Amino acid sequence: MRELDDALDELNRDARTSDAPLDAVRARVLAAAAAESAAPKRPASRRWYLPVAVAAAAALVTGVVAVNNSGTTVEQVAEPLTTGVTESEVPPVRLLSAREYLTMAADAITAVDQPLAPGQYRYIAAHEWNQRGVMTGSSVDDPNPTPAGYDYLVESRTETWIPQDVTQEWLNRRTPLEGAKFLGGSVPQSEAPLPEPDVTAKGERRGRCGDFFPNSQPRKVCGDPQDWDNPDFYTGLPRDPQALAQWLRDATAHRGGAPTTMFHWAVQLLRTGLVPADLRSALYRALATLDGVTVTDGNVVLDGRVGVAITIESPAEHRELIVDPATGDFIGERIVAGPEPHDPWIAPGTVTGHSAITTKVVNALGATS
């Protein structure tokens, strides 16, 4: 959990005020939402974050996946939050509260997950745009130290194959892609060379129980019931929304247990691609009970899939859950700079990372269909 703990350090722990659900228009709005057909448009780019990659035992600075690969050349200016995000064509839909969207998504989950047969693998792919940058410090003798550095948003793909018998060999493949975008810096782009990816951000690794970094400490324990890579971990979590919300509160108590931290932890769980359908439904309902949960975008496109962005906002940045309320599918996540970004060269509202998550069952290690 070290990677998650590091990521949680970046979060604002103060709870936000809660949304007031619009019960008076609920029936009319839900009917409009069910009939809505949104056309995907060109998506936006966002900021960085340190997520826990599935079965990764080493920290990897990643962020979020861009939905469309709009090109492979380095662009000069970070695009604003609204780029690639479409407004709903049905005005009443914008009246839906985050609680209503989450409840709708939970209600829509009626199917069960496809079980794995012997010889089959669960394939989890994350198409990501990750923040990569350089930070330089000031002299200790400087009376007015100011941060210096710069950031890029870079494209990558992480793929994991998990066998039916999790004690057998897994495969993890990390592939840097060519997309890059200059987010900004204390120097112009001409003086800001694109940093090379970390050694853990590329290559193919195999290991029993997903132990891709056997030399890391603490050692990964095969079959550990507290390991998020172990499907049995999710079997033991409560399905009652109130009990699940309390579990989130207890699990994040060492980080203050604030709603922002609980929300962040829940998105981290969903991002693994291992959360079963019934638990996903309960998790949406649990998130709907948190103070400050709100809708930031009603029509977001990630890799051609359209969803709603839900978050709990905080001053420096916030992490968004992207969900399809019509099907209950978890589409992915985004990181957005808040009104007081960590880096002074990042404009508020800039998308600093995003990732689209895809899961399916395949018949061979390394197969994608």
C-alpha positions as a Markdown table, in Angstrom:
| # | Residue | x | y | z |
|---|---|---|---|---|
| 1 | Met | 0.0 | 0.0 | 0.0 |
| 2 | Arg | 3.0 | 2.3 | 0.0 |
| 3 | Glu | 2.2 | 3.7 | -3.4 |
| 4 | Leu | -1.4 | 4.5 | -2.3 |
| 5 | Asp | -0.1 | 6.1 | 0.9 |
| 6 | Asp | 2.2 | 8.4 | -1.1 |
| 7 | Ala | -0.6 | 9.4 | -3.4 |
| 8 | Leu | -3.0 | 10.1 | -0.5 |
| 9 | Asp | -0.4 | 12.5 | 1.0 |
| 10 | Glu | -1.3 | 14.8 | -1.9 |
| 11 | Leu | -4.9 | 15.0 | -1.0 |
| 12 | Asn | -6.6 | 17.8 | 0.9 |
| 13 | Arg | -8.2 | 16.2 | 3.9 |
| 14 | Asp | -10.9 | 18.7 | 4.6 |
| 15 | Ala | -14.4 | 17.7 | 4.0 |
| 16 | Arg | -16.5 | 19.7 | 1.5 |
| 17 | Thr | -20.1 | 20.7 | 1.8 |
| 18 | Ser | -22.6 | 18.3 | 0.5 |
| 19 | Asp | -24.8 | 18.6 | -2.6 |
| 20 | Ala | -28.5 | 18.9 | -2.1 |
| 21 | Pro | -30.2 | 16.2 | -4.2 |
| 22 | Leu | -33.0 | 17.6 | -6.5 |
| 23 | Asp | -35.8 | 15.2 | -5.5 |
| 24 | Ala | -38.4 | 17.4 | -7.0 |
| 25 | Val | -37.2 | 16.9 | -10.5 |
| 26 | Arg | -35.9 | 13.3 | -10.1 |
| 27 | Ala | -38.5 | 11.5 | -12.1 |
| 28 | Arg | -38.4 | 13.9 | -15.0 |
| 29 | Val | -34.6 | 14.0 | -15.0 |
| 30 | Leu | -34.1 | 10.3 | -14.8 |
| 31 | Ala | -36.4 | 9.8 | -17.8 |
| 32 | Ala | -34.5 | 12.4 | -19.8 |
| 33 | Ala | -31.1 | 10.8 | -18.8 |
| 34 | Ala | -32.3 | 7.4 | -19.9 |
| 35 | Ala | -33.3 | 8.7 | -23.3 |
| 36 | Glu | -30.1 | 10.7 | -23.8 |
| 37 | Ser | -27.7 | 9.7 | -26.6 |
| 38 | Ala | -24.5 | 11.6 | -26.4 |
| 39 | Ala | -22.1 | 11.8 | -29.3 |
| 40 | Pro | -18.4 | 11.3 | -28.3 |
| 41 | Lys | -16.1 | 14.2 | -29.1 |
| 42 | Arg | -12.4 | 14.9 | -28.8 |
| 43 | Pro | -11.3 | 14.5 | -25.2 |
| 44 | Ala | -9.1 | 16.6 | -23.0 |
| 45 | Ser | -5.8 | 16.0 | -21.3 |
| 46 | Arg | -5.0 | 16.2 | -17.5 |
| 47 | Arg | -2.5 | 16.1 | -14.7 |
| 48 | Trp | -0.4 | 13.5 | -12.9 |
| 49 | Tyr | -1.0 | 11.2 | -10.0 |
| 50 | Leu | 0.6 | 8.2 | -8.4 |
| 51 | Pro | -1.8 | 5.3 | -8.8 |
| 52 | Val | -1.4 | 1.7 | -7.7 |
| 53 | Ala | -1.1 | -0.3 | -10.9 |
| 54 | Val | -2.6 | -3.7 | -10.8 |
| 55 | Ala | -0.1 | -6.1 | -9.2 |
| 56 | Ala | 2.6 | -3.5 | -9.2 |
| 57 | Ala | 5.0 | -3.9 | -6.3 |
| 58 | Ala | 7.1 | -0.9 | -7.2 |
| 59 | Ala | 6.0 | 2.8 | -7.2 |
| 60 | Leu | 5.2 | 4.1 | -10.7 |
| 61 | Val | 4.5 | 7.8 | -11.3 |
| 62 | Thr | 1.4 | 7.6 | -13.5 |
| 63 | Gly | -1.7 | 9.7 | -14.0 |
| 64 | Val | -4.6 | 9.3 | -16.2 |
| 65 | Val | -5.4 | 8.1 | -19.7 |
| 66 | Ala | -6.3 | 10.3 | -22.6 |
| 67 | Val | -9.3 | 9.2 | -24.5 |
| 68 | Asn | -8.2 | 10.0 | -28.0 |
| 69 | Asn | -4.7 | 9.9 | -29.3 |
| 70 | Ser | -4.9 | 13.2 | -31.2 |
| 71 | Gly | -1.3 | 13.0 | -32.4 |
| 72 | Thr | 2.2 | 12.1 | -31.5 |
| 73 | Thr | 3.9 | 15.5 | -31.6 |
| 74 | Val | 4.6 | 17.5 | -28.5 |
| 75 | Glu | 2.1 | 20.4 | -28.2 |
| 76 | Gln | 3.0 | 23.7 | -26.7 |
| 77 | Val | 0.2 | 24.6 | -24.3 |
| 78 | Ala | -1.9 | 22.6 | -22.0 |
| 79 | Glu | -5.5 | 22.5 | -23.0 |
| 80 | Pro | -8.2 | 23.7 | -20.6 |
| 81 | Leu | -10.6 | 21.4 | -18.8 |
| 82 | Thr | -13.4 | 21.8 | -21.3 |
| 83 | Thr | -11.4 | 20.5 | -24.3 |
| 84 | Gly | -12.8 | 17.2 | -25.5 |
| 85 | Val | -15.7 | 17.4 | -23.1 |
| 86 | Thr | -19.2 | 17.9 | -24.5 |
| 87 | Glu | -22.2 | 19.6 | -22.9 |
| 88 | Ser | -25.3 | 17.5 | -22.5 |
| 89 | Glu | -27.9 | 18.1 | -25.2 |
| 90 | Val | -30.7 | 17.5 | -22.8 |
| 91 | Pro | -30.8 | 20.5 | -20.4 |
| 92 | Pro | -32.7 | 18.7 | -17.6 |
| 93 | Val | -29.9 | 16.1 | -17.3 |
| 94 | Arg | -27.6 | 18.8 | -15.9 |
| 95 | Leu | -30.0 | 19.0 | -12.9 |
| 96 | Leu | -29.0 | 15.5 | -11.8 |
| 97 | Ser | -27.0 | 15.4 | -8.6 |
| 98 | Ala | -24.0 | 13.2 | -8.1 |
| 99 | Arg | -26.0 | 11.1 | -5.7 |
| 100 | Glu | -28.6 | 10.5 | -8.4 |
| 101 | Tyr | -26.1 | 9.6 | -11.0 |
| 102 | Leu | -24.4 | 7.2 | -8.6 |
| 103 | Thr | -27.7 | 5.6 | -7.6 |
| 104 | Met | -28.6 | 5.3 | -11.3 |
| 105 | Ala | -25.3 | 3.6 | -12.1 |
| 106 | Ala | -25.8 | 1.2 | -9.1 |
| 107 | Asp | -29.3 | 0.4 | -10.2 |
| 108 | Ala | -28.1 | -0.3 | -13.8 |
| 109 | Ile | -25.7 | -3.1 | -12.7 |
| 110 | Thr | -27.8 | -6.2 | -13.1 |
| 111 | Ala | -25.4 | -8.6 | -14.8 |
| 112 | Val | -22.7 | -10.8 | -13.1 |
| 113 | Asp | -19.1 | -10.9 | -14.1 |
| 114 | Gln | -17.9 | -13.5 | -16.6 |
| 115 | Pro | -16.2 | -16.2 | -14.6 |
| 116 | Leu | -12.8 | -17.5 | -15.6 |
| 117 | Ala | -12.4 | -21.1 | -16.9 |
| 118 | Pro | -9.2 | -23.1 | -16.5 |
| 119 | Gly | -6.7 | -21.7 | -19.0 |
| 120 | Gln | -8.4 | -18.3 | -19.3 |
| 121 | Tyr | -7.1 | -14.9 | -18.1 |
| 122 | Arg | -8.6 | -11.7 | -16.9 |
| 123 | Tyr | -7.1 | -9.0 | -19.1 |
| 124 | Ile | -7.0 | -5.4 | -17.7 |
| 125 | Ala | -5.7 | -2.6 | -19.8 |
| 126 | Ala | -5.2 | 1.0 | -18.8 |
| 127 | His | -4.6 | 3.6 | -21.5 |
| 128 | Glu | -3.0 | 6.5 | -19.7 |
| 129 | Trp | -1.7 | 10.0 | -19.9 |
| 130 | Asn | 0.7 | 10.4 | -17.1 |
| 131 | Gln | 2.3 | 13.6 | -15.7 |
| 132 | Arg | 6.1 | 13.5 | -15.9 |
| 133 | Gly | 8.2 | 16.5 | -14.9 |
| 134 | Val | 11.3 | 18.1 | -13.4 |
| 135 | Met | 11.4 | 20.0 | -10.2 |
| 136 | Thr | 14.4 | 22.1 | -9.1 |
| 137 | Gly | 14.9 | 23.6 | -5.7 |
| 138 | Ser | 16.1 | 27.0 | -4.6 |
| 139 | Ser | 19.3 | 27.7 | -2.7 |
| 140 | Val | 18.9 | 27.5 | 1.1 |
| 141 | Asp | 20.3 | 31.1 | 1.1 |
| 142 | Asp | 17.6 | 32.4 | -1.1 |
| 143 | Pro | 15.4 | 34.8 | 1.0 |
| 144 | Asn | 12.5 | 34.3 | -1.4 |
| 145 | Pro | 12.6 | 30.8 | -2.7 |
| 146 | Thr | 10.2 | 30.0 | -5.6 |
| 147 | Pro | 9.5 | 26.6 | -7.1 |
| 148 | Ala | 11.0 | 25.9 | -10.5 |
| 149 | Gly | 10.5 | 23.2 | -13.0 |
| 150 | Tyr | 8.1 | 22.0 | -15.7 |
| 151 | Asp | 5.7 | 19.2 | -16.5 |
| 152 | Tyr | 4.6 | 17.2 | -19.5 |
| 153 | Leu | 1.7 | 14.8 | -20.0 |
| 154 | Val | 2.9 | 11.6 | -21.6 |
| 155 | Glu | 0.9 | 8.7 | -23.1 |
| 156 | Ser | 1.4 | 5.1 | -22.1 |
| 157 | Arg | -0.4 | 1.7 | -21.8 |
| 158 | Thr | -0.3 | -0.8 | -18.9 |
| 159 | Glu | -1.7 | -4.3 | -19.5 |
| 160 | Thr | -2.0 | -7.1 | -17.0 |
| 161 | Trp | -3.1 | -10.7 | -17.5 |
| 162 | Ile | -4.4 | -12.6 | -14.4 |
| 163 | Pro | -4.9 | -16.4 | -14.6 |
| 164 | Gln | -7.9 | -18.2 | -13.0 |
| 165 | Asp | -5.5 | -19.7 | -10.5 |
| 166 | Val | -3.9 | -16.5 | -9.2 |
| 167 | Thr | -1.0 | -18.5 | -7.7 |
| 168 | Gln | 0.2 | -19.2 | -11.3 |
| 169 | Glu | 2.2 | -16.8 | -13.6 |
| 170 | Trp | 0.8 | -13.4 | -14.4 |
| 171 | Leu | 2.0 | -11.1 | -17.1 |
| 172 | Asn | 2.4 | -7.3 | -16.9 |
| 173 | Arg | 3.4 | -5.1 | -19.9 |
| 174 | Arg | 4.1 | -1.4 | -19.7 |
| 175 | Thr | 4.5 | 0.5 | -23.0 |
| 176 | Pro | 5.4 | 4.1 | -23.3 |
| 177 | Leu | 3.6 | 5.7 | -26.3 |
| 178 | Glu | 4.5 | 8.7 | -28.4 |
| 179 | Gly | 1.9 | 11.2 | -27.3 |
| 180 | Ala | 3.2 | 14.1 | -25.2 |
| 181 | Lys | 1.9 | 17.5 | -24.2 |
| 182 | Phe | 3.7 | 20.4 | -22.5 |
| 183 | Leu | 1.7 | 21.4 | -19.4 |
| 184 | Gly | 3.8 | 24.4 | -18.5 |
| 185 | Gly | 6.8 | 25.4 | -16.4 |
| 186 | Ser | 9.0 | 28.1 | -15.0 |
| 187 | Val | 10.9 | 27.9 | -18.3 |
| 188 | Pro | 9.7 | 27.8 | -21.9 |
| 189 | Gln | 9.2 | 24.5 | -23.6 |
| 190 | Ser | 12.4 | 25.1 | -25.7 |
| 191 | Glu | 14.4 | 24.8 | -22.4 |
| 192 | Ala | 12.4 | 21.9 | -21.1 |
| 193 | Pro | 13.5 | 18.5 | -22.6 |
| 194 | Leu | 11.0 | 15.7 | -22.2 |
| 195 | Pro | 12.2 | 13.5 | -19.3 |
| 196 | Glu | 12.9 | 9.9 | -20.0 |
| 197 | Pro | 10.5 | 7.3 | -18.5 |
| 198 | Asp | 11.4 | 5.6 | -15.3 |
| 199 | Val | 12.8 | 2.1 | -15.6 |
| 200 | Thr | 9.6 | 0.7 | -14.0 |
| 201 | Ala | 7.4 | 2.5 | -16.6 |
| 202 | Lys | 8.4 | 0.2 | -19.5 |
| 203 | Gly | 9.0 | -3.5 | -20.2 |
| 204 | Glu | 7.4 | -6.9 | -19.7 |
| 205 | Arg | 7.4 | -8.7 | -16.4 |
| 206 | Arg | 6.1 | -12.1 | -15.2 |
| 207 | Gly | 5.5 | -13.4 | -11.8 |
| 208 | Arg | 3.4 | -15.8 | -9.7 |
| 209 | Cys | 0.6 | -14.0 | -7.8 |
| 210 | Gly | 1.5 | -10.8 | -9.7 |
| 211 | Asp | 4.9 | -10.5 | -8.0 |
| 212 | Phe | 6.5 | -8.5 | -10.8 |
| 213 | Phe | 9.1 | -6.9 | -8.6 |
| 214 | Pro | 10.4 | -9.7 | -6.4 |
| 215 | Asn | 13.2 | -7.6 | -4.9 |
| 216 | Ser | 10.9 | -4.9 | -3.6 |
| 217 | Gln | 10.3 | -4.5 | 0.1 |
| 218 | Pro | 8.2 | -5.5 | 1.9 |
| 219 | Arg | 8.0 | -8.7 | -0.1 |
| 220 | Lys | 4.7 | -9.6 | -1.8 |
| 221 | Val | 2.9 | -12.5 | -0.1 |
| 222 | Cys | 1.1 | -14.9 | -2.4 |
| 223 | Gly | -2.5 | -15.2 | -1.4 |
| 224 | Asp | -2.4 | -12.3 | 1.1 |
| 225 | Pro | -6.1 | -11.6 | 1.9 |
| 226 | Gln | -5.2 | -7.9 | 2.2 |
| 227 | Asp | -3.6 | -7.7 | -1.2 |
| 228 | Trp | -5.6 | -5.6 | -3.7 |
| 229 | Asp | -4.3 | -7.8 | -6.5 |
| 230 | Asn | -5.9 | -10.9 | -4.9 |
| 231 | Pro | -9.6 | -11.4 | -6.0 |
| 232 | Asp | -10.3 | -12.9 | -2.6 |
| 233 | Phe | -9.8 | -9.4 | -1.1 |
| 234 | Tyr | -12.9 | -8.2 | -2.8 |
| 235 | Thr | -15.0 | -11.2 | -1.7 |
| 236 | Gly | -14.6 | -10.2 | 2.0 |
| 237 | Leu | -15.7 | -6.5 | 1.6 |
| 238 | Pro | -19.3 | -5.6 | 2.7 |
| 239 | Arg | -22.0 | -5.2 | 0.2 |
| 240 | Asp | -24.2 | -3.0 | 2.4 |
| 241 | Pro | -23.5 | 0.6 | 1.3 |
| 242 | Gln | -23.4 | 2.0 | 4.8 |
| 243 | Ala | -21.1 | -0.8 | 6.0 |
| 244 | Leu | -18.9 | -0.3 | 3.0 |
| 245 | Ala | -18.7 | 3.5 | 3.6 |
| 246 | Gln | -17.7 | 2.7 | 7.2 |
| 247 | Trp | -15.0 | 0.3 | 5.9 |
| 248 | Leu | -13.7 | 3.1 | 3.6 |
| 249 | Arg | -13.6 | 5.5 | 6.7 |
| 250 | Asp | -11.8 | 2.9 | 8.8 |
| 251 | Ala | -9.4 | 2.0 | 6.0 |
| 252 | Thr | -8.4 | 5.7 | 5.5 |
| 253 | Ala | -8.4 | 6.6 | 9.2 |
| 254 | His | -4.6 | 6.8 | 9.2 |
| 255 | Arg | -5.0 | 9.6 | 6.6 |
| 256 | Gly | -7.7 | 11.4 | 8.4 |
| 257 | Gly | -10.7 | 9.5 | 7.0 |
| 258 | Ala | -12.0 | 12.6 | 5.3 |
| 259 | Pro | -14.6 | 12.3 | 2.4 |
| 260 | Thr | -11.9 | 13.3 | -0.1 |
| 261 | Thr | -9.6 | 10.5 | 1.1 |
| 262 | Met | -12.4 | 8.0 | 1.1 |
| 263 | Phe | -13.4 | 8.9 | -2.4 |
| 264 | His | -9.8 | 8.7 | -3.6 |
| 265 | Trp | -9.5 | 5.2 | -2.0 |
| 266 | Ala | -12.7 | 4.0 | -3.7 |
| 267 | Val | -11.5 | 5.2 | -7.1 |
| 268 | Gln | -8.3 | 3.4 | -6.5 |
| 269 | Leu | -10.2 | 0.2 | -5.9 |
| 270 | Leu | -12.2 | 0.6 | -9.1 |
| 271 | Arg | -9.1 | 1.3 | -11.0 |
| 272 | Thr | -7.7 | -2.2 | -10.4 |
| 273 | Gly | -10.3 | -3.7 | -12.7 |
| 274 | Leu | -10.9 | -6.4 | -10.2 |
| 275 | Val | -14.0 | -5.1 | -8.4 |
| 276 | Pro | -16.9 | -7.5 | -9.0 |
| 277 | Ala | -20.3 | -6.2 | -10.3 |
| 278 | Asp | -22.2 | -6.5 | -7.0 |
| 279 | Leu | -19.4 | -4.7 | -5.0 |
| 280 | Arg | -19.2 | -2.0 | -7.7 |
| 281 | Ser | -22.9 | -1.3 | -7.2 |
| 282 | Ala | -22.4 | -1.1 | -3.4 |
| 283 | Leu | -19.4 | 1.1 | -3.8 |
| 284 | Tyr | -21.4 | 3.6 | -6.0 |
| 285 | Arg | -24.1 | 3.7 | -3.3 |
| 286 | Ala | -21.5 | 4.2 | -0.6 |
| 287 | Leu | -19.9 | 7.1 | -2.4 |
| 288 | Ala | -23.3 | 8.7 | -2.8 |
| 289 | Thr | -23.5 | 9.1 | 1.0 |
| 290 | Leu | -20.3 | 11.1 | 1.2 |
| 291 | Asp | -20.4 | 14.9 | 2.0 |
| 292 | Gly | -19.3 | 17.0 | -0.9 |
| 293 | Val | -19.8 | 14.5 | -3.7 |
| 294 | Thr | -20.6 | 16.5 | -6.9 |
| 295 | Val | -20.8 | 16.3 | -10.7 |
| 296 | Thr | -18.0 | 18.2 | -12.5 |
| 297 | Asp | -18.8 | 17.1 | -16.1 |
| 298 | Gly | -22.0 | 15.5 | -17.4 |
| 299 | Asn | -20.6 | 14.2 | -20.7 |
| 300 | Val | -16.9 | 13.1 | -20.7 |
| 301 | Val | -15.3 | 10.9 | -23.4 |
| 302 | Leu | -12.5 | 8.4 | -22.5 |
| 303 | Asp | -11.4 | 6.1 | -25.4 |
| 304 | Gly | -14.7 | 6.6 | -27.1 |
| 305 | Arg | -16.8 | 5.8 | -24.1 |
| 306 | Val | -19.1 | 8.5 | -22.7 |
| 307 | Gly | -19.6 | 9.0 | -18.9 |
| 308 | Val | -20.2 | 11.4 | -16.1 |
| 309 | Ala | -17.4 | 12.8 | -14.0 |
| 310 | Ile | -18.1 | 12.7 | -10.2 |
| 311 | Thr | -15.7 | 13.9 | -7.5 |
| 312 | Ile | -15.2 | 15.6 | -4.2 |
| 313 | Glu | -13.3 | 18.8 | -4.9 |
| 314 | Ser | -10.3 | 20.1 | -3.0 |
| 315 | Pro | -8.0 | 23.1 | -3.3 |
| 316 | Ala | -4.9 | 21.6 | -5.0 |
| 317 | Glu | -6.5 | 19.0 | -7.2 |
| 318 | His | -9.3 | 16.5 | -7.3 |
| 319 | Arg | -9.7 | 13.0 | -8.7 |
| 320 | Glu | -12.7 | 12.2 | -10.8 |
| 321 | Leu | -14.6 | 9.0 | -11.1 |
| 322 | Ile | -15.9 | 8.6 | -14.7 |
| 323 | Val | -18.9 | 6.3 | -14.8 |
| 324 | Asp | -21.6 | 5.4 | -17.3 |
| 325 | Pro | -24.9 | 5.8 | -15.3 |
| 326 | Ala | -26.8 | 3.9 | -18.0 |
| 327 | Thr | -24.8 | 0.7 | -17.6 |
| 328 | Gly | -22.9 | 1.2 | -14.3 |
| 329 | Asp | -19.6 | 0.7 | -16.1 |
| 330 | Phe | -16.5 | 2.2 | -14.5 |
| 331 | Ile | -14.9 | 3.9 | -17.5 |
| 332 | Gly | -11.8 | 5.5 | -15.9 |
| 333 | Glu | -10.6 | 8.5 | -13.9 |
| 334 | Arg | -9.2 | 12.0 | -14.3 |
| 335 | Ile | -7.0 | 14.3 | -12.2 |
| 336 | Val | -7.9 | 18.0 | -12.4 |
| 337 | Ala | -5.9 | 21.0 | -10.9 |
| 338 | Gly | -8.0 | 22.8 | -8.3 |
| 339 | Pro | -8.0 | 26.6 | -7.6 |
| 340 | Glu | -4.7 | 26.3 | -5.8 |
| 341 | Pro | -2.6 | 23.9 | -7.9 |
| 342 | His | 0.6 | 22.2 | -6.5 |
| 343 | Asp | 2.7 | 23.8 | -9.2 |
| 344 | Pro | 2.3 | 27.5 | -9.9 |
| 345 | Trp | 2.7 | 27.0 | -13.7 |
| 346 | Ile | -0.4 | 24.8 | -13.8 |
| 347 | Ala | -3.6 | 26.7 | -14.5 |
| 348 | Pro | -6.6 | 25.9 | -12.3 |
| 349 | Gly | -8.9 | 23.5 | -14.2 |
| 350 | Thr | -6.1 | 21.9 | -16.2 |
| 351 | Val | -6.5 | 18.1 | -16.7 |
| 352 | Thr | -3.3 | 16.8 | -15.4 |
| 353 | Gly | -3.9 | 13.1 | -16.0 |
| 354 | His | -6.5 | 10.6 | -17.1 |
| 355 | Ser | -6.9 | 6.9 | -17.7 |
| 356 | Ala | -9.4 | 4.6 | -19.4 |
| 357 | Ile | -9.7 | 1.1 | -17.9 |
| 358 | Thr | -10.8 | -1.9 | -20.0 |
| 359 | Thr | -11.4 | -5.4 | -18.7 |
| 360 | Lys | -12.2 | -8.6 | -20.6 |
| 361 | Val | -11.7 | -12.4 | -20.4 |
| 362 | Val | -9.1 | -13.9 | -22.9 |
| 363 | Asn | -8.0 | -17.4 | -23.7 |
| 364 | Ala | -4.2 | -17.0 | -23.6 |
| 365 | Leu | -1.5 | -15.1 | -21.8 |
| 366 | Gly | -0.7 | -12.0 | -23.8 |
| 367 | Ala | -3.9 | -12.2 | -25.9 |
| 368 | Thr | -6.0 | -9.0 | -26.1 |
| 369 | Ser | -9.2 | -10.4 | -27.6 |
